[in-house]
């Protein structure tokens, strides 16, 4: 049997520019969950069970394996390790049934982990999120070089995760490396 | 211009796109007897007030919510920001 692994969004090795490291994270499975009309309570119950809490506005909640963050009113994005949760959307759909619309998102996004001492300065060049005020677990959707991206604060002041449109992965990567070079 | 989003707090207006008069929420009944006249009115005839105006904005680079923003077209002062879904529900639409 052939050992098959999905092709990453872009062929770029991890890069450290100055103090900032930009690394594509190919190991994240994603699924979006949107509560259907009048089914918020049922969705919140499932979120509570699987994550330990319901992600509030602009926040992420990390469960034992899965992480969820708020993306809009009555909508959340769920992430988990790709290795163990390739069928993440199906798993959630099985539990939620008609209470929510669950959509596979892994193929739609590219995930970059950006870390290092100069990360806040770099982030300020890229987008308008108040990076120095963000606490660990804060999430904001924003525009980076005309691309709608999520910026997740994984470790305040040190590490952010950026989810951007996969079809524009190379453009986003270019934006990140250019900003990192500017602050290096 | 800063729009004070009801859920997310103050956000720059560059994150939003503008649709127009908030009366666009009140779509006429296509099965009504005067549907043609009502849709003509709905699609083409709008006030263009110099002053307070209720308008629809879309938070495109944010949580993708529709908002009803009450804005003074002379000064750009914003007096009220509501979720369009709340406004529609208050009128008895949806649930």
Interface residues (C-beta under 8 A of the other chain):
Chain A: X37 X38 X57 X58 X70 X71 X72 X73 X75 X128 X140 X141 X142 X143 X148
Chain B: X7 X8 X12 X14 X15 X60 X61 X62 X63 X64 X65 X83 X85 X94 X95
